[in-house]
Amino acid sequence: DTEVTQTPKHLVMGMTNKKSLKCEQHMGHRAMYWYKQKAKKPPELMFVYSYEKLSINESVPSRFSPECPNSSLLNLHLHALQPEDSALYLCASSMEERGNQETQYFGPGTRLLVL
Amino acid sequence: AQKITQTQPGMFVQEKEAVTLDCTYDTSDPSYGLFWYKQPSSGEMIFLIYQGSYDQQNATEGRYSLNFQKARKSANLVISASQLGDSAMYFCAMREQNTGNQFYFGTGTSLTVIP
């Protein structure tokens, strides 16, 4: 099973709303990632959790707040977003044990529209 | 400097023909992994193929093969017998031993298969 699930698939929110994106994997992966992707562009890394601890924060604005409640779950809390935050948000996970030999497995993404 | 360079923004190929998507990389780490992902218009990033820096042979996975030329720092993806379903964005990525969880992505190549 190489499945990473993400909910919701689509989200429309106003600039004053608070919402959360959820990601789940049951592959025993200990690294989990959030990416933001604009159309026709590569994914931009936002956050990485390794063994449930935040290991990389790519200078993401504080209106994005990640959370890793356990090794299978990853959340991204959204608050006071701007229209330019509209994008596809991808979650991914990977093993840690074999380092650079391990690929990431991606979820289907959440398409976010901020009005 | 860019870690991953994909110089072909768009490519066209006739159905049933082979196509090569270019990827060059830049690293001083002797241990690294190279990955190709496919992203259809639905948005999900699909892992296709992996090549390790110490692998002596080129990786193959079904109709996908990786033409790995270490001295030239290139890792081109070859798709044989193209199918209409191969139309998608293709991203080359690298993971270095020394930078752990960080994946570096190229800008992508949009492939269109013509019937």
Interface residues (C-beta under 8 A of the other chain):
Chain A: A31 Y33 K40 K41 P42 P43 L45 V48 S50 S55 I56 L88 L90 A92 S94 E96 G99 N100 Q101 E102 T103 Q104 Y105 F106 G107 P108 G109 R111
Chain B: S31 Y32 G33 F35 Y37 S42 G43 E44 M45 I46 F47 Y50 G52 S53 M89 F91 R95 E96 Q97 G100 N101 Q102 F103 F105 G106 T107 G108 S110
